[in-house]
Amino acid sequence: MRNVFISTAVILSLLMIGCQKSNNLNYIFATGGTSGTYYSFGGSIASIWNANIEGMNVTAQSTGASAENLRLLNRHEADLAFVQNDVMDYAYNGTDIFDGEVLSNFSAVLTLYPELVQIAATKSSGITSIADMKGKRVSVGDAGSGTEFNAKQILEAYGLTFDDINKSNLSFKESSDGLQNGSLDACFIVAGIPNAALQELSLSSDIVLVSLDKAQVDEILNKYKYYTEVTIPANTYNNVTTDTTAIAVRATITVNNDIPEDVVYNLIKTLFDKKADLATAHAKGEELNIEDAYKGVSIPFHPGALKYYKELGYNIQ
């Protein structure tokens, strides 16, 4: 009889453990490459959620970044994702990178920090304006990347196309190396500032940052609602001693539409409640700002995010 009692107790204990595990919220957070900001910052964000939301278990997963992340969300192979807000717009509307491929199983939660379109050139190239790029050797980022489309849109504002330049599709590091070894005249890099590759380059080579003109900035912002105008402060990079006018997209957290409203509400609320902890864990956490969190978003927000914004007095459609 005692053995029967023990066996029954063991079975009940196992059932209780199983129930507890089933109550856990196990989510995959698609980020970016292991050497980039998305992956490291995503890991810090996941840690904040896991430590402060009961039953939460978010795992930051290395990926190919924005475009891949949106496809992972759409296929239910990820639950949360870091994406650039411009790429998010392309996917939702089936344009540019996603031409003819409309993705709809995702919604926005918040934007976190600006990713600036930084246009660097060697001093010896003579490039001081986008118009000067005609006939020059220019890297526009990886083929099919958000950076390539950012470059295309900026060139178009100056009446240029990729046919007008000697185009290369190189990674940010390869682009920086190209400016250093003389195989490139200029490159487009979309990232937060300072960007490590450009910072390193500016210490060993004479570079300039190419400023955008007001007329072209206004044209771009009117046409593409996901951009904002920004300034790269003087001395962000070695020997670049004047401010640079640029445009930026924003790093955004998106979620699978199937995640419940209360869960998404807790995710965004926890980030703002624990902002100090997030800033300690990662430098990008310092840029989290409720006044900017909903800006530059051209797709629907998740109901859980809307609930949080409404609670704070922001009437977002």
N, C-alpha and C positions, 0 to 999 in steps of 0.2 A: 504493500500500500504506500509506503514511504517513497519507493522508487517511482510509482505512478504520480505521486504529488510533485516530486522533483522534476519529472519529465514534463508535466503540465506547466510548471512554473517556468521552465526553460523555454517552452514553446511560446508562452505568453510574453516573455521577455523579448524573444526574437521578433514577435509580431509588433510589439511596441516600438522596437528599434526600426523596423521596416516602415511603420507609420511615420515616425519622426523623420526618416530620410525622405519619404515621399512628400513631406511638407517643405523640404528645402527648395529654394528657387535657384536652379542650376542654369546659368546663362553663359553663352559664348559671346565675348566682346571682340569683334573683328577690328583690328587696329591698322598696323602697317609693318614695314620692314623693321628688323630688330635693331638697326642702327638709327632709326628715325624717332622723331618726337611722338608720333601717334602711338608707337608701341610702348615707350617708356612712360608717357603721360597716361596712356590707357591702363597700364599696370597700376599706377598710383591711384587712379580713379576707382578701379576695381577693388583695391585694398580698402579705400575709404568706405565703399558700399558694404563690403564683406564684414568690416569691423563694426558697422553702425546700424545695419538693417538685419533684424533677426531672420535666420534661415537663408540669408542671401549668400550665394556662391557664384561669383562672376569670375570667369577666366579670360584674361586678355590673350588673344590669339594673334600671332604674327601673320600678316597677309600682304598682298600686293597693293594695299591701300584702296582709295575711294571707289573706283569702278568695280573692282573685284568685291569689295565689301557690300556694295548695293546688290550685286547679283547673289551673294551669299544670303543676305537678308531675304531676298525675293524667293530663294529656294529653301528657306527655313533651315539653312545650314549655319546661321548665326542669328543671334537675338538682338544684339546691339552693335553699333558700328560707328567708327570715326569716318567722316567723309567731308570733302570740300563742298561748300554750299552750291557752287556752280555745277559740279558734277552731279549733285543731287537733283538739280533742276533739269539737266540733260536727261537723266534716267526717268524722271517723272513724266517728262513731256516727249520722250523718244526722239531727241535731237542730238546733233553733234556726235560725241562718242557713242551715244546710244541711238543713232539714227535708225528708225524703224523698230526699235526694241523698247517698248514702254514697260517700265517696272512700276508696280503700284503697291506692293506689299511692304511698305515702310512709311514712317512719318517722322517728323522732326521733334526733337526734345528741346535742345538749346544750342546756341553757338558759343564757342569758348574763347577764341582768340583769332586775330587777323593773320592771314598768310599773305604776305606781300609779294606782288609781282616785281621782283628785283631784276633790273636789266643792267648787266655789267659789261664793260668794254675795256680793251687795252687802250692806254693813252696813245700808243703809236698808231692805232687804227684810224684816228681822226674822227671817231664817232662821238658826237655830242648831242644828237637828236635821233629819234627813230627814223626820220627821213634820210639820215646818213647811212642807214643800213643797206641801201640798195647796192647789190653786187658784193656785199661783204659776206664773210664766213660766219654763220650764226647758228648756235645750237638752241633748239626750241624745246628741249626736254625729250623724254622718251616718246616713241611713236604711239599715238593714241592716248596720250596722257592728258590730264587737265591742263598741265603747263603748255602743251602744244596748242591747245585751243585758246588759252589766254594770249599766247603770242600771236596767233592768227587774228584774234579780235583787235589787238592793239595795232598790229600792222595795217589792218584794214582801215582803221581810223585815220591813218596817214596815207591812204591810197595805195598801199603796197600789198602784195600777196607773197606766198612762199616762193612763187616763181621769180620774184624780184631779188631774192637773196640766195646765197649758196648755203642751203639748209642742211644741218646735221641733227640727228636725233640721239642725244647723249644724256646720260644721267647727270645729276648735279655735280658729282665728283669728277666725272669725265669732262664735263664742261669747264670746270675750274682748271683742271689739268691742261685742257686745250688752250685756254687763255695764257697759262703760264708758259707752255712750250711753244707758243706761236702758231699753232695749227688752227686757232679760232680768233676771230676779231671781237665777238660779243656772244653773250648767252642770256637766256631767260631762266631765272630760278624763282620758284614760288615756295616761300617758306617764311617762318617767323624770323625776326631779327634779334641779334645778328645770326646769320647763317654760317655754320662752321666752315663750310667749303670756301665761301667768299672771305671769311675772316682770315683764314689761313693764306689764301691767295693774296690778300691785300698787304700781308706782312712781307711777301717776297717779290711782288710785282706791282708796277704802277697801273692802277685801274681807275676808271671813272664809273659812276652810277649815272645812267641816262634818265633825266627827268622828263616827265610827260608834260605837254603843254595844256593849258586850261581848256582851250576849245576842244581838243581831242578827249580830255578827261570828261568833260560835260557830255560829249557825244556818246562815249562808251557807257557812262552811268545812266543816260536816258534810254539806251537800247538794251542794256543788260542789268536787271534790277538786283542781281546778287553781288555786284561790285560796290565798294565804298572807296572814297578818296582818302589817302593817308599820306603822311610825311615820314620819310626815313631821316632821322635826325643826323645832323653833321657829326662826324667822328664816330659813327656806328662802325665804320671800317677805317683802317689805317690810311691816312692821307686823303680821305674823302671829307673835305672840310666845309662843305655847304650842305644845306638841307636838299633832299631830293623828293620831288612830287611823284607819287606812285598810286596805283590802285591795288586793292586787296580783295581776296575772297576770305571766307571765314571757316575755320575748323568747326565742324558740327557733329553733335551726337544724334544719331537716328536710331530708331527701334523698329523691330518687326511689329506689324499692326496687331498681332495676336497677344502681345503682352498686356495684361490687365491694367485698367486705369489706375487702380490704387498702387500698383507696383511702380509704374512710371512716375506717379506723383511722389512716392517715397524716394525714388532715385534722384530726381531733380532737387527736391527739398533737402535731402541729405547733403548734396554737393554744396548748396549755399549755406546750410547750417554749419558745415564742417570746412568752410572755405579756408580758415586759418591752417587747419591740418593739411589740407590739400596743397596750399602754398608752401608749407614746410616740406612736404613730400616731393614736390616738383615745382620748378620755377614758373612754369606756365600756369600753375594754379593761382598765381598772383593776378593774372589777367581776367579771371572770372568776374563778370560784372552784370548784374541783373538788368541794367539799362541797355546793354548791348546783346543780351542773351537771345532776344527774339528778332534781332535785326538781320536783314539780308536773307531771310527765309522766304522762298517763293512757292513752297509746297505746304500742304496741311500739317498742322501740329497734332501730336497725339493728344487725345482727350485728357490724359493724366497731366501732361505739361500745361495744357490750357487751364485746367483746374488750379494749378499752382500760380500761374500768372494772374488769373482772375482774383485769387485770394489776396494778392499783393496790390490789386487795383489796376492791373493792365488789361485793357479790353482788346484782346487780340482775336482776329477772325480766323 
